[in-house]
């Protein structure tokens, strides 16, 4: 049996960041990264671009393969079948046992399944791991039609991937609007229109009832809640993800949806910690934050914070600050900052502007004292630091609207919509806000937009 001081189970962004920062803080402590997905860390968000032919797997690895040896970080490739917390041991499927003094669980997520008949047929899958990508490559070869189940960011990514190979797609979304449990109605409608414009057959208020097999055990069709049967050879399950903690259930480790942790990522067991998608905070780490945070940048912050706590005398709490996220719906970029729920209460008000093309939109949410609570941006790149400061400091609505030019992060000569938005705001609010004075160069750029 090999004894190691710190073992990290999972080599995604959380686990790798934790390993890197432990090594920065302590050049001598033994570190082992364990994974059975891939031998080396890769960018999970780039999986779609491998399928679309824009990148290769090698392009998605931020570090050269010899980086780990040079930094004295051991890599163990293999599946863990059991963890003996009492003996502080990881037991692998190949029979090897790996001891630890401190264990970091960074096991990530898995695609959701909701007990649909036929959900385990050949040709039915989610998209999270590298193995999922390899399966999708095989499962979509020479097919005539694909069905995606469940709205959200992964579903849009998979639709774009399939569209890149001219595979017709039907998209089943049980809600009235696309991602309308997250997006307000107008933004959900904007995204829905854009998806359809990319030749995706988006069916709203339509749920999956059953996946129908052929004689060989492969998917041949789906049946919907509307009674329709849709022939297909591939079904993408894109109804979100959940913490990957199967190997940890029925153990003394406290779990709920994920592994329960405090704000220093400590579990109920001594010397056992959890970070990333698999971690569930017992209490939210800040206003507007969630108990489970399954996005790339929070995983990185989890790893940095825990690495500090494992190597420094004074531990700190995880303080993520203002919520933000970014994604894209085909070619429309999306950013969100602060709190913009799908529906808001009477103690707040909203301003929404959308371009005539329906491709660019901004929404702001303010409290009754006109302080900004959050914003959504579609097709208009915004500077993170602007809204992080505005929301943290509680800027008033007129200050935010007037100074949007400072937030603008669009490329040079991109069309400027500030005046259009400002004019609509003045009409709706009965104000007379004017744009800040511009230099001659700024005016020249605006006239060319």
BELFENWO-V519641 format. One line per field, one symbol per residue. burial: # if it has 24 or more other C-alpha atoms within 12 Angstrom, else .. A space follows every 10 residues. Layout:
burial=???
This chain:
burial=...####### ########## ###.....## ########## ########## ##....#..# #......#.. #.######## .####..### ##....#### ########## ##.....### ########## .##..##.## ..######## ########## ###...#### #####.#### ..######## ######.#.# ####.##### ###....### ####.....# ########## ########.. ..######## #######.#. ########## ##.##...#. ########## ########## #.....##.# .######### .######### #.......## #####...## #######..# ########## ##.#.###.# #..####### #####.##.# .....###.# ##.##..... ..#.#..... .........
